[in-house]
Amino acid sequence: MPPIIEGPPEDGEAPRPLGKRLFWFALLWIGSLAAVAAVAYTLRAFIL
């Protein structure tokens, strides 16, 4: 299993493709947005 946090590529090792890196960035962004929305709506339900 590859490490989760990667440093700079080693000598002779190619960096990961840009599309794959952007996919993970977008996935984390959408996941965090959904988590914040879920917490906000949950708190709103308890307050009202």
C-alpha positions in Angstrom: 0.0 0.0 0.0 1.5 3.4 -1.0 2.0 6.0 1.7 -0.9 8.4 2.3 1.3 11.4 2.6 3.9 11.6 -0.1 7.0 13.7 -0.2 8.8 14.8 -3.4 9.4 12.0 -5.9 12.7 10.0 -5.5 15.3 10.2 -8.2 14.1 8.4 -11.3 10.5 8.3 -10.0 7.8 10.1 -12.0 5.3 12.2 -10.1 1.7 11.0 -10.1 -0.5 12.2 -12.9 -2.2 15.5 -12.5 -5.6 14.1 -13.2 -5.3 11.6 -10.3 -4.1 14.3 -7.9 -6.9 16.7 -8.9 -9.4 13.8 -8.5 -8.3 13.3 -4.9 -8.3 17.0 -4.2 -11.9 17.3 -5.5 -13.0 14.3 -3.6 -11.7 15.6 -0.3 -13.2 19.1 -1.0 -16.6 17.6 -1.7 -16.4 15.3 1.3 -15.5 18.1 3.6 -18.3 20.3 2.2 -20.8 17.5 2.8 -19.5 17.0 6.3 -19.8 20.7 7.2 -23.3 20.8 5.7 -24.4 17.8 7.7 -23.1 19.3 10.9 -24.8 22.6 10.1 -28.2 21.1 9.4 -27.9 18.9 12.5 -27.2 21.8 14.7 -30.0 23.8 13.0 -32.4 20.9 13.7 -31.5 20.9 17.4 -31.8 24.7 17.8 -35.1 25.1 16.0 
